[in-house]
Amino acid sequence: MGVTEKLWDALTTVIKMSDNMMSLNGSVKAQQAKVEGLTERVIRLEATLELLLRTGGSARKLPR
């Protein structure tokens, strides 16, 4: 195996790794957005629960 082949193999390996990192980066961003959305929902649920506990749970429902 010549030096040129070794360099070419190293270059293709780096390019493949770069592609994998770009794909992984996209996946991480999508997961981060999902986590942030869930965090917002939990905060809203906590606020609602706290309000219900403070009022004694006597929240009125709207008539149908």
Order of alpha helices (4+ residues) and beta strands (2+ residues): alpha
